[in-house]
Amino acid sequence: MVGRTPKNTVQDWIEAAQRTLVDEGIAGLKVDRLANRLGVTRGGFYHNFKDRDEFFDQIIAHWEATCRFLPEEAPPPKPGDAVEWLDRMIARLIESDGYDYHFDLAVREWARADKRAEWAVERADRERLEVLQRFFEAIGYDDEHAAIRARVFYYHQIGYYAIGVRQSIPERRKNAQLYIDILCGEEALSAARAAAKARKPKAA
């Protein structure tokens, strides 16, 4: 038939792969299995992808583009602005707004057996740690302390997901400030919050 439109798009296949990777791991990313999940023949796969290598590359690119641990914007250099950036980041993590930790952990598990996934995870971790270090520098830590604080904060958060801590969103909100004070340093945060409060105009 001339001009026939394929039933499933590239994005359909990538999203199916994401769900399967989370549910079954890399062993589930078989063409036939994904085709069955989408209700199409394996020919639909090769309409959208040259081979499994291209498919895997696109899954990783999708993970890098969509599974964002940090806000898109960098932390501002002023302490008051930086701590407000932190608050936005914590809210996003609690609400899973822009960061799907199930997908993140699935790609990390994949990275144990696949170099392309391993390199992608290394890139993401390096980027996330560099941004977190800039946050800690903004609230007053020197380079060395900021780098260590960034690692402690990040490793704690990834570990929280990896060991499967189960808490409701209200519980996480309730405990968030104490965690933040411990991980970031109560004194530095208090000074940054005071700076943020001081620059806000007072109500008439």
Backbone as ProteinMPNN parsed JSONL, in Angstrom:
{"seq_chain_A": "MVGRTPKNTVQDWIEAAQRTLVDEGIAGLKVDRLANRLGVTRGGFYHNFKDRDEFFDQIIAHWEATCRFLPEEAPPPKPGDAVEWLDRMIARLIESDGYDYHFDLAVREWARADKRAEWAVERADRERLEVLQRFFEAIGYDDEHAAIRARVFYYHQIGYYAIGVRQSIPERRKNAQLYIDILCGEEALSAARAAAKARKPKAA", "coords_chain_A": {"N_chain_A": [[0.838, -1.199, 0.0], [0.559, 2.201, -0.857], [2.032, 4.978, 0.742], [1.437, 4.223, 3.344], [1.032, 4.666, 6.815], [3.196, 4.027, 9.496], [2.296, 2.074, 12.354], [3.339, 2.561, 14.897], [5.424, 5.003, 16.418], [8.855, 6.23, 16.599], [9.094, 7.304, 19.173], [7.126, 5.884, 20.526], [8.243, 3.308, 20.614], [10.55, 3.848, 22.124], [9.457, 4.69, 24.572], [8.118, 2.361, 25.302], [10.324, 0.737, 25.613], [11.52, 2.003, 27.798], [9.652, 1.468, 29.87], [9.804, -1.316, 29.877], [12.495, -1.761, 30.492], [12.586, -0.819, 33.108], [10.793, -2.612, 34.313], [11.75, -5.207, 33.677], [14.467, -5.196, 33.201], [17.544, -5.178, 31.223], [17.424, -7.572, 29.851], [14.85, -7.765, 28.977], [14.64, -6.223, 26.732], [14.05, -7.17, 24.039], [13.436, -7.44, 20.567], [11.153, -8.846, 19.589], [9.651, -9.145, 21.931], [9.115, -6.486, 22.669], [7.7, -5.701, 20.424], [5.419, -7.29, 20.689], [4.428, -6.142, 23.002], [3.695, -3.669, 22.075], [1.857, -4.384, 20.221], [2.42, -4.897, 17.52], [4.173, -6.028, 14.527], [7.55, -7.338, 14.242], [8.628, -6.067, 12.118], [7.915, -3.409, 12.288], [9.729, -2.384, 14.046], [12.148, -2.296, 12.575], [11.433, -0.465, 10.74], [11.723, 1.876, 12.083], [14.247, 1.849, 13.282], [17.679, 1.25, 12.584], [19.124, -0.9, 13.631], [19.626, -2.893, 16.656], [21.647, -1.629, 18.056], [21.441, 1.091, 17.326], [18.928, 1.536, 18.383], [19.377, 1.116, 21.152], [21.165, 3.204, 21.606], [19.437, 5.361, 21.267], [17.648, 4.977, 23.372], [19.317, 5.512, 25.542], [19.972, 8.178, 24.988], [17.445, 9.263, 25.307], [17.053, 8.811, 28.055], [19.103, 10.474, 29.098], [18.142, 12.954, 28.297], [15.63, 13.225, 29.497], [15.514, 12.275, 32.132], [16.063, 14.033, 34.567], [17.93, 14.879, 37.2], [18.537, 17.268, 38.446], [17.442, 20.762, 38.51], [16.923, 22.495, 35.371], [18.217, 24.951, 35.111], [21.324, 26.429, 36.194], [22.688, 26.576, 39.568], [22.294, 29.734, 41.146], [24.887, 32.217, 41.798], [24.705, 33.743, 44.145], [24.199, 33.397, 47.675], [21.545, 33.522, 48.819], [19.861, 33.238, 46.569], [20.778, 30.787, 45.675], [20.008, 28.979, 47.682], [17.279, 29.004, 47.391], [17.126, 27.826, 44.893], [17.97, 25.272, 45.651], [15.769, 24.511, 47.245], [13.802, 24.311, 45.266], [14.839, 22.181, 43.806], [14.736, 20.075, 45.696], [11.978, 19.876, 46.059], [11.247, 18.996, 43.487], [12.465, 16.463, 43.44], [11.132, 15.134, 45.514], [8.537, 15.104, 44.525], [8.924, 13.667, 42.243], [9.178, 15.068, 39.847], [10.112, 15.434, 36.785], [12.231, 13.811, 37.259], [12.67, 10.49, 37.06], [13.187, 8.092, 39.158], [13.061, 5.332, 39.047], [13.601, 4.727, 36.375], [16.158, 5.824, 36.223], [17.618, 4.169, 38.007], [17.3, 1.76, 36.655], [18.773, 2.168, 34.304], [21.274, 2.467, 35.459], [21.671, -0.105, 36.422], [21.749, -1.469, 34.002], [24.102, -0.38, 33.071], [26.044, -1.86, 34.324], [26.662, -3.923, 32.656], [27.042, -2.996, 30.107], [28.94, -0.989, 28.054], [28.271, 1.422, 26.736], [26.078, 2.364, 28.162], [27.291, 2.54, 30.639], [29.165, 4.622, 30.209], [27.408, 6.72, 29.735], [26.112, 6.952, 32.211], [28.298, 7.666, 33.777], [28.881, 10.178, 32.657], [26.528, 11.579, 33.323], [26.574, 11.468, 36.139], [28.921, 12.883, 36.652], [28.257, 15.418, 35.638], [26.061, 16.092, 37.305], [27.273, 16.118, 39.837], [29.132, 18.192, 39.501], [27.427, 20.392, 39.207], [26.103, 20.372, 41.68], [28.307, 20.865, 43.302], [28.827, 23.52, 42.607], [26.599, 24.699, 43.749], [27.124, 24.322, 46.515], [29.446, 25.807, 46.753], [28.34, 28.303, 46.277], [26.914, 28.773, 48.617], [28.882, 29.207, 50.386], [31.026, 27.382, 50.899], [34.451, 26.264, 50.551], [36.357, 25.118, 47.644], [37.223, 22.406, 48.015], [35.709, 21.467, 50.228], [33.171, 21.897, 49.175], [33.114, 20.104, 47.032], [33.202, 17.629, 48.372], [30.882, 17.799, 49.95], [29.001, 17.847, 47.893], [29.259, 15.242, 46.869], [28.51, 13.675, 49.109], [25.844, 14.513, 49.455], [24.721, 13.76, 46.962], [25.307, 10.981, 46.736], [23.927, 10.056, 48.929], [21.263, 10.59, 48.143], [20.915, 9.055, 45.787], [21.443, 6.565, 46.892], [19.318, 6.368, 48.669], [17.18, 5.885, 46.94], [18.127, 3.525, 45.77], [18.196, 1.56, 47.791], [15.593, 1.232, 48.255], [13.881, 2.716, 50.007], [10.791, 3.287, 51.51], [8.55, 5.745, 51.615], [5.838, 7.966, 52.1], [4.826, 10.828, 50.116], [3.989, 13.014, 51.799], [5.39, 12.264, 54.168], [8.031, 12.457, 53.298], [8.188, 15.172, 52.713], [7.861, 16.192, 55.297], [10.19, 15.341, 56.609], [12.184, 16.459, 55.115], [13.533, 18.966, 55.604], [15.16, 18.508, 57.845], [16.887, 16.515, 56.873], [18.123, 18.055, 54.867], [19.394, 20.06, 56.377], [21.291, 18.515, 57.736], [22.761, 17.35, 55.614], [23.658, 19.549, 54.158], [24.669, 21.352, 55.944], [23.83, 23.082, 58.693], [24.51, 25.651, 59.59], [25.576, 27.028, 57.345], [23.354, 26.938, 55.653], [21.474, 28.37, 57.149], [22.594, 30.936, 57.128], [22.451, 31.457, 54.391], [19.701, 31.395, 53.944], [18.95, 33.531, 55.526], [20.106, 35.581, 54.059], [18.541, 35.407, 51.762], [16.064, 36.106, 52.802], [16.569, 38.729, 53.652], [16.856, 40.166, 51.29], [14.363, 40.285, 50.203], [11.607, 42.393, 49.496], [10.002, 44.26, 52.07], [6.675, 43.963, 53.285], [4.264, 46.527, 52.805]], "CA_chain_A": [[0.0, 0.0, 0.0], [1.348, 3.414, -0.981], [1.808, 6.006, 1.756], [0.93, 3.661, 4.603], [1.673, 5.226, 7.997], [3.504, 2.994, 10.485], [1.398, 2.143, 13.493], [4.032, 3.078, 16.066], [6.518, 5.934, 16.141], [10.096, 6.038, 17.355], [8.832, 7.609, 20.574], [6.37, 4.758, 21.1], [9.199, 2.235, 20.901], [11.436, 4.274, 23.206], [8.698, 4.672, 25.818], [7.918, 0.948, 25.637], [11.619, 0.256, 26.101], [11.706, 2.542, 29.139], [8.814, 0.699, 30.799], [10.317, -2.686, 29.945], [13.774, -1.723, 31.199], [12.257, -0.679, 34.533], [10.09, -3.809, 34.8], [12.407, -6.486, 33.414], [15.899, -5.071, 32.983], [18.008, -5.192, 29.846], [17.026, -8.84, 29.219], [13.528, -7.614, 28.385], [14.651, -5.384, 25.525], [14.093, -7.99, 22.829], [12.559, -6.855, 19.547], [9.868, -9.544, 19.557], [8.907, -8.86, 23.162], [8.633, -5.11, 22.589], [6.674, -5.66, 19.378], [4.198, -7.822, 21.296], [3.929, -5.152, 23.961], [3.101, -2.579, 21.297], [0.815, -4.925, 19.353], [2.828, -4.784, 16.116], [5.153, -7.031, 14.123], [8.934, -6.887, 14.394], [8.951, -5.196, 10.994], [7.753, -2.023, 12.722], [10.987, -1.977, 14.685], [13.145, -1.962, 11.565], [11.004, 0.754, 10.045], [12.141, 3.027, 12.886], [15.641, 1.752, 13.733], [18.541, 0.456, 11.707], [19.454, -2.128, 14.344], [19.484, -2.764, 18.108], [22.617, -0.651, 18.551], [20.839, 2.416, 17.187], [17.829, 1.566, 19.346], [19.947, 1.301, 22.485], [21.698, 4.572, 21.671], [18.327, 6.3, 21.422], [17.138, 4.826, 24.739], [20.234, 6.238, 26.421], [19.774, 9.609, 24.725], [16.161, 9.611, 25.937], [17.314, 8.869, 29.5], [19.888, 11.674, 29.392], [17.352, 14.159, 28.037], [14.387, 13.333, 30.263], [15.641, 11.875, 33.546], [16.883, 15.141, 35.045], [18.022, 14.917, 38.661], [18.643, 18.663, 38.872], [16.757, 21.735, 37.657], [17.632, 22.799, 34.131], [19.09, 26.105, 35.289], [22.412, 26.254, 37.153], [22.456, 27.302, 40.814], [22.819, 31.102, 41.105], [26.085, 32.378, 42.632], [24.43, 34.391, 45.428], [23.687, 32.393, 48.624], [20.094, 33.549, 48.958], [19.264, 32.657, 45.36], [21.186, 29.382, 45.589], [19.215, 28.142, 48.588], [15.957, 28.866, 46.764], [17.346, 26.805, 43.863], [17.968, 23.989, 46.367], [14.394, 24.193, 47.628], [13.1, 23.851, 44.054], [15.36, 20.863, 43.476], [14.202, 19.103, 46.648], [10.556, 19.703, 45.73], [11.172, 18.179, 42.275], [12.823, 15.092, 43.772], [10.059, 14.556, 46.32], [7.358, 14.917, 43.671], [9.344, 12.966, 41.014], [8.818, 15.984, 38.769], [11.25, 15.545, 35.872], [13.239, 12.799, 37.576], [12.09, 9.17, 37.279], [14.286, 7.335, 39.757], [12.988, 3.945, 38.577], [14.325, 4.71, 35.1], [17.56, 6.093, 36.536], [18.205, 2.96, 38.577], [17.318, 0.723, 35.619], [19.919, 2.446, 33.432], [22.475, 2.165, 36.244], [21.833, -1.561, 36.418], [22.17, -1.782, 32.632], [25.494, 0.062, 32.91], [26.963, -2.879, 34.849], [26.98, -4.911, 31.623], [27.08, -2.377, 28.78], [29.84, 0.167, 28.124], [27.648, 2.689, 26.315], [25.281, 2.802, 29.309], [28.249, 2.919, 31.69], [29.703, 5.95, 29.889], [26.329, 7.695, 29.909], [25.932, 7.147, 33.655], [29.461, 8.431, 34.249], [28.684, 11.57, 32.225], [25.447, 12.165, 34.116], [27.039, 11.647, 37.516], [29.911, 13.97, 36.658], [27.521, 16.675, 35.453], [25.263, 16.358, 38.497], [28.174, 16.468, 40.936], [29.699, 19.514, 39.238], [26.397, 21.389, 39.494], [25.925, 20.41, 43.135], [29.464, 21.544, 43.878], [28.631, 24.969, 42.432], [25.639, 25.13, 44.77], [27.78, 24.406, 47.819], [30.341, 26.969, 46.702], [27.515, 29.506, 46.35], [26.483, 29.043, 49.991], [30.012, 29.585, 51.228], [32.076, 26.381, 51.108], [35.571, 26.32, 49.617], [36.273, 24.113, 46.58], [37.38, 21.039, 48.515], [34.541, 21.119, 51.024], [32.003, 21.875, 48.287], [33.149, 18.855, 46.262], [32.844, 16.526, 49.257], [29.462, 17.961, 50.276], [28.241, 17.445, 46.705], [29.252, 13.778, 46.798], [27.698, 13.142, 50.208], [24.439, 14.796, 49.139], [24.287, 12.98, 45.795], [25.352, 9.552, 47.036], [22.815, 9.792, 49.841], [19.987, 10.584, 47.437], [20.859, 7.871, 44.923], [21.346, 5.419, 47.788], [17.951, 6.353, 49.196], [16.37, 5.185, 45.95], [18.667, 2.198, 45.464], [17.857, 0.573, 48.819], [14.145, 1.055, 48.24], [13.174, 3.323, 51.135], [9.391, 3.539, 51.158], [7.918, 6.801, 52.387], [4.864, 8.739, 51.35], [5.247, 12.191, 49.818], [3.899, 13.839, 53.014], [6.483, 11.917, 55.076], [9.275, 13.016, 52.76], [8.148, 16.624, 52.931], [8.021, 16.436, 56.733], [11.567, 15.086, 57.027], [13.136, 17.028, 54.16], [14.365, 20.038, 56.13], [16.191, 17.94, 58.72], [17.88, 15.914, 55.978], [18.871, 19.121, 54.195], [20.281, 20.684, 57.365], [22.398, 17.595, 58.011], [23.581, 17.135, 54.423], [24.217, 20.792, 53.628], [25.273, 22.156, 57.003], [22.783, 23.984, 59.17], [25.009, 27.021, 59.707], [25.66, 27.62, 56.007], [21.997, 27.119, 55.139], [20.823, 29.461, 57.892], [23.132, 32.196, 56.609], [21.921, 31.646, 53.037], [18.277, 31.714, 54.06], [18.875, 34.894, 56.049], [20.409, 36.459, 52.932], [17.364, 35.405, 50.89], [15.003, 36.864, 53.483], [16.94, 40.133, 53.731], [16.737, 40.861, 50.001], [12.973, 40.374, 49.794], [11.002, 43.65, 49.963], [9.06, 44.132, 53.169], [5.307, 44.354, 52.968], [3.959, 47.891, 53.247]], "C_chain_A": [[0.873, 1.25, 0.0], [0.985, 4.369, 0.151], [1.257, 5.494, 3.068], [1.726, 4.208, 5.795], [1.963, 4.117, 9.0], [2.66, 3.189, 11.732], [2.047, 2.789, 14.705], [5.212, 3.954, 15.659], [7.768, 5.532, 16.906], [9.84, 6.245, 18.84], [8.043, 6.498, 21.256], [7.317, 3.626, 21.494], [10.098, 2.601, 22.081], [10.695, 4.227, 24.546], [8.391, 3.241, 26.263], [9.201, 0.354, 26.197], [11.877, 0.749, 27.524], [10.914, 1.731, 30.169], [9.355, -0.717, 30.984], [11.631, -2.738, 30.706], [13.551, -1.631, 32.702], [11.686, -1.99, 35.08], [10.934, -5.075, 34.744], [13.923, -6.403, 33.291], [16.251, -5.208, 31.512], [17.602, -6.479, 29.119], [15.671, -8.723, 28.541], [13.515, -6.848, 27.084], [14.921, -6.209, 24.274], [13.071, -7.422, 21.837], [11.189, -7.513, 19.563], [9.018, -9.198, 20.779], [8.326, -7.448, 23.134], [7.54, -4.977, 21.537], [5.346, -6.196, 19.918], [3.579, -6.821, 22.258], [3.208, -4.012, 23.247], [1.988, -3.066, 20.371], [1.121, -4.778, 17.876], [3.775, -5.94, 15.789], [6.56, -6.468, 14.293], [9.357, -5.994, 13.234], [8.807, -3.727, 11.35], [8.998, -1.495, 13.398], [11.974, -1.497, 13.628], [12.694, -0.831, 10.645], [11.551, 1.991, 10.751], [13.62, 3.031, 13.262], [16.433, 0.859, 12.784], [18.842, -0.898, 12.336], [19.318, -1.88, 15.845], [20.477, -1.759, 18.68], [22.055, 0.762, 18.46], [19.702, 2.583, 18.196], [18.354, 1.836, 20.754], [20.52, 2.709, 22.651], [20.576, 5.58, 21.904], [17.676, 6.183, 22.804], [18.007, 5.619, 25.706], [20.09, 7.743, 26.238], [18.476, 10.099, 25.367], [16.33, 9.732, 27.451], [18.058, 10.155, 29.866], [19.053, 12.943, 29.262], [16.194, 14.333, 29.006], [14.529, 13.041, 31.747], [16.593, 12.855, 34.231], [16.834, 15.238, 36.562], [17.961, 16.351, 39.182], [17.784, 19.57, 38.001], [17.588, 22.059, 36.419], [18.606, 23.96, 34.308], [20.149, 25.811, 36.346], [22.088, 26.996, 38.447], [23.04, 28.709, 40.733], [24.002, 31.267, 42.058], [25.83, 33.017, 43.989], [23.779, 33.394, 46.389], [22.171, 32.357, 48.736], [19.381, 32.933, 47.777], [19.564, 31.162, 45.269], [20.334, 28.491, 46.482], [17.781, 28.011, 48.08], [16.011, 27.86, 45.619], [17.319, 25.417, 44.496], [16.547, 23.576, 46.741], [13.591, 23.688, 46.438], [13.549, 22.444, 43.676], [14.776, 19.798, 44.397], [12.728, 18.835, 46.358], [10.395, 18.811, 44.5], [11.455, 16.715, 42.591], [11.704, 14.415, 44.562], [8.855, 14.216, 45.449], [7.663, 14.076, 42.428], [8.95, 13.762, 39.783], [10.031, 16.208, 37.869], [12.352, 14.553, 36.155], [12.537, 11.495, 37.931], [13.183, 8.266, 37.837], [14.238, 5.861, 39.362], [13.773, 3.784, 37.268], [15.82, 4.909, 35.339], [18.245, 4.837, 37.067], [18.289, 1.84, 37.551], [18.498, 0.918, 34.672], [21.218, 2.173, 34.172], [22.74, 0.665, 36.291], [22.304, -2.03, 35.044], [23.654, -1.468, 32.456], [26.495, -0.944, 33.462], [27.433, -3.838, 33.762], [27.143, -4.318, 30.234], [27.894, -1.086, 28.857], [29.151, 1.467, 27.74], [26.781, 3.238, 27.444], [26.201, 3.246, 30.444], [28.799, 4.325, 31.446], [28.644, 7.029, 30.093], [26.095, 7.99, 31.384], [27.087, 7.959, 34.227], [29.33, 9.905, 33.873], [27.644, 12.264, 33.096], [25.892, 12.429, 35.545], [28.024, 12.805, 37.613], [29.217, 15.325, 36.54], [26.753, 17.047, 36.72], [26.147, 16.792, 39.664], [28.79, 17.853, 40.742], [28.696, 20.614, 39.566], [26.173, 21.502, 40.997], [27.105, 21.086, 43.819], [29.321, 23.055, 43.751], [27.622, 25.507, 43.439], [26.334, 25.309, 46.112], [28.796, 25.55, 47.87], [29.54, 28.257, 46.871], [27.081, 29.813, 47.774], [27.661, 29.142, 50.959], [31.111, 28.577, 51.462], [33.218, 26.584, 50.112], [35.487, 25.129, 48.658], [36.289, 22.684, 47.114], [36.15, 20.602, 49.311], [33.289, 21.021, 50.157], [31.949, 20.571, 47.499], [32.729, 17.669, 47.12], [31.37, 16.602, 49.646], [28.584, 17.504, 49.106], [28.148, 15.922, 46.618], [28.369, 13.175, 47.879], [26.212, 13.317, 49.907], [23.95, 13.864, 48.033], [24.261, 11.484, 46.099], [24.234, 9.17, 48.009], [21.505, 9.664, 49.071], [19.851, 9.374, 46.526], [20.731, 6.614, 45.768], [19.958, 5.259, 48.378], [17.026, 5.604, 48.24], [16.822, 3.733, 45.778], [18.283, 1.161, 46.511], [16.348, 0.442, 49.009], [13.424, 1.577, 49.462], [11.752, 3.667, 50.701], [8.797, 4.56, 52.125], [6.912, 7.518, 51.496], [5.425, 10.133, 51.077], [5.097, 13.094, 51.038], [5.008, 13.544, 54.023], [7.796, 12.522, 54.594], [9.317, 14.525, 52.945], [8.437, 16.957, 54.392], [9.48, 16.328, 57.154], [12.611, 15.836, 56.209], [14.064, 18.05, 54.801], [15.466, 19.508, 57.044], [17.278, 17.27, 57.898], [18.765, 16.997, 55.358], [19.848, 19.79, 55.148], [21.508, 19.82, 57.631], [23.333, 17.501, 56.812], [24.289, 18.401, 53.949], [24.938, 21.633, 54.68], [24.312, 23.235, 57.458], [23.256, 25.433, 59.206], [25.047, 27.722, 58.353], [24.271, 27.875, 55.436], [21.283, 28.269, 55.842], [21.286, 30.808, 57.381], [22.568, 32.492, 55.223], [20.446, 32.025, 53.077], [18.084, 33.13, 54.612], [19.14, 35.903, 54.94], [19.218, 36.548, 51.985], [16.239, 36.245, 51.506], [15.293, 38.367, 53.479], [16.718, 40.88, 52.42], [15.302, 40.96, 49.515], [12.369, 41.677, 50.318], [9.997, 43.397, 51.067], [7.681, 44.623, 52.745], [5.02, 45.73, 53.538], [3.038, 47.866, 54.458]], "O_chain_A": [[1.825, 1.342, 0.776], [-0.186, 4.554, 0.482], [0.665, 6.258, 3.83], [2.957, 4.206, 5.774], [1.067, 3.339, 9.326], [2.347, 4.315, 12.119], [1.379, 3.492, 15.464], [5.905, 3.675, 14.681], [7.748, 4.627, 17.74], [10.305, 5.466, 19.672], [8.266, 6.205, 22.431], [7.201, 3.058, 22.581], [10.375, 1.761, 22.938], [11.252, 3.77, 25.544], [8.403, 2.943, 27.458], [9.17, -0.435, 27.141], [12.391, 0.004, 28.358], [11.446, 1.356, 31.213], [9.367, -1.251, 32.093], [11.858, -3.663, 31.486], [14.244, -2.287, 33.479], [12.05, -2.426, 36.172], [10.859, -5.919, 35.637], [14.597, -7.433, 33.278], [15.372, -5.338, 30.661], [17.453, -6.474, 27.897], [15.368, -9.491, 27.629], [12.496, -6.817, 26.394], [15.889, -5.976, 23.551], [11.988, -6.983, 22.223], [10.17, -6.822, 19.552], [7.811, -8.985, 20.665], [7.179, -7.238, 23.528], [6.573, -4.239, 21.725], [4.285, -5.636, 19.646], [2.358, -6.674, 22.321], [2.231, -3.465, 23.758], [1.259, -2.257, 19.798], [0.22, -4.562, 17.065], [4.132, -6.729, 16.664], [6.736, -5.262, 14.467], [10.329, -5.248, 13.347], [9.498, -2.883, 10.78], [9.291, -0.301, 13.334], [12.567, -0.427, 13.762], [13.486, -0.306, 9.863], [11.81, 3.017, 10.122], [14.189, 4.089, 13.532], [15.932, -0.137, 12.262], [18.818, -1.924, 11.655], [18.937, -0.786, 16.262], [20.186, -1.103, 19.68], [22.176, 1.542, 19.404], [19.54, 3.65, 18.789], [17.826, 2.693, 21.463], [20.377, 3.327, 23.706], [20.747, 6.541, 22.654], [17.203, 7.181, 23.348], [17.496, 6.315, 26.583], [20.087, 8.495, 27.213], [18.415, 11.206, 25.901], [15.802, 10.663, 28.059], [17.693, 10.84, 30.821], [19.232, 13.893, 30.024], [15.808, 15.462, 29.311], [13.725, 13.524, 32.544], [17.766, 12.553, 34.449], [15.818, 15.631, 37.137], [17.393, 16.607, 40.244], [17.431, 19.201, 36.881], [18.81, 21.913, 36.426], [19.692, 23.958, 33.727], [19.91, 25.043, 37.278], [21.3, 27.942, 38.434], [24.178, 28.869, 40.292], [24.107, 30.525, 43.035], [26.642, 32.86, 44.902], [22.907, 32.626, 45.982], [21.574, 31.28, 48.748], [18.412, 32.193, 47.945], [18.721, 30.372, 44.844], [19.974, 27.38, 46.094], [17.136, 26.991, 48.325], [15.051, 27.123, 45.397], [16.719, 24.493, 43.948], [16.17, 22.417, 46.569], [12.796, 22.757, 46.568], [12.734, 21.614, 43.273], [14.366, 18.735, 43.932], [12.284, 17.688, 46.408], [9.505, 17.96, 44.467], [10.776, 15.825, 42.08], [11.369, 13.258, 44.307], [8.232, 13.167, 45.617], [6.759, 13.798, 41.64], [8.453, 13.21, 38.802], [10.874, 17.06, 38.15], [13.309, 14.452, 35.388], [11.886, 11.397, 38.971], [14.004, 7.737, 37.088], [15.277, 5.201, 39.344], [14.514, 2.817, 37.092], [16.647, 4.236, 34.725], [19.337, 4.487, 36.618], [19.237, 1.054, 37.567], [19.149, -0.05, 34.28], [22.176, 1.692, 33.568], [23.885, 0.222, 36.208], [23.17, -2.9, 34.948], [24.374, -2.199, 31.777], [27.674, -0.893, 33.111], [28.466, -4.49, 33.907], [27.361, -5.056, 29.273], [27.57, -0.193, 29.639], [29.411, 2.507, 28.347], [26.75, 4.449, 27.663], [25.912, 4.226, 31.131], [28.888, 5.127, 32.375], [28.948, 8.123, 30.569], [25.901, 9.144, 31.767], [26.88, 8.837, 35.064], [29.635, 10.782, 34.681], [27.848, 13.39, 33.55], [25.617, 13.494, 36.098], [27.964, 13.607, 38.544], [29.552, 16.265, 37.261], [26.796, 18.198, 37.155], [25.808, 17.724, 40.393], [28.952, 18.602, 41.706], [29.06, 21.645, 40.133], [26.065, 22.608, 41.527], [26.927, 21.8, 44.806], [29.656, 23.791, 44.679], [27.761, 26.629, 43.928], [26.156, 26.332, 46.774], [28.978, 26.181, 48.911], [29.996, 29.194, 47.527], [26.895, 30.979, 48.122], [27.483, 29.159, 52.176], [32.066, 28.887, 52.175], [32.998, 27.015, 48.98], [34.653, 24.241, 48.834], [35.471, 21.855, 46.716], [35.617, 19.513, 49.101], [32.442, 20.157, 50.383], [30.876, 19.996, 47.316], [31.988, 16.8, 46.661], [30.682, 15.581, 49.668], [27.556, 16.857, 49.305], [27.083, 15.378, 46.328], [27.574, 12.274, 47.61], [25.421, 12.391, 50.081], [22.889, 13.25, 48.155], [23.298, 10.798, 45.757], [23.667, 8.081, 47.914], [20.726, 8.742, 49.313], [18.799, 8.736, 46.491], [19.995, 5.695, 45.406], [19.479, 4.14, 48.564], [16.198, 4.797, 48.663], [15.997, 2.828, 45.658], [18.066, -0.002, 46.17], [15.882, -0.357, 49.821], [12.459, 0.965, 49.921], [11.544, 4.267, 49.646], [8.573, 4.268, 53.3], [7.117, 7.655, 50.29], [6.38, 10.564, 51.723], [6.001, 13.886, 51.305], [5.517, 14.462, 54.667], [8.58, 13.038, 55.391], [10.355, 15.089, 53.292], [9.175, 17.898, 54.684], [9.957, 17.127, 57.959], [13.789, 15.85, 56.566], [15.272, 18.008, 54.566], [16.588, 20.013, 57.015], [18.464, 17.433, 58.187], [19.99, 16.875, 55.328], [20.992, 20.059, 54.784], [22.625, 20.327, 57.738], [24.553, 17.565, 56.965], [25.39, 18.335, 53.402], [25.723, 22.52, 54.344], [24.013, 24.176, 56.722], [22.491, 26.344, 58.889], [24.607, 28.865, 58.224], [24.034, 28.907, 54.807], [20.574, 29.049, 55.206], [20.481, 31.724, 57.216], [22.245, 33.639, 54.912], [20.002, 32.886, 52.319], [17.162, 33.838, 54.209], [18.494, 36.949, 54.873], [18.912, 37.62, 51.463], [15.556, 36.996, 50.81], [14.382, 39.18, 53.321], [16.43, 42.077, 52.423], [15.034, 41.64, 48.524], [12.597, 42.033, 51.474], [9.23, 42.435, 51.012], [7.543, 45.562, 51.96], [5.479, 46.062, 54.631], [2.668, 48.92, 54.974]]}, "name": "protein", "num_of_chains": 1, "seq": "MVGRTPKNTVQDWIEAAQRTLVDEGIAGLKVDRLANRLGVTRGGFYHNFKDRDEFFDQIIAHWEATCRFLPEEAPPPKPGDAVEWLDRMIARLIESDGYDYHFDLAVREWARADKRAEWAVERADRERLEVLQRFFEAIGYDDEHAAIRARVFYYHQIGYYAIGVRQSIPERRKNAQLYIDILCGEEALSAARAAAKARKPKAA"}
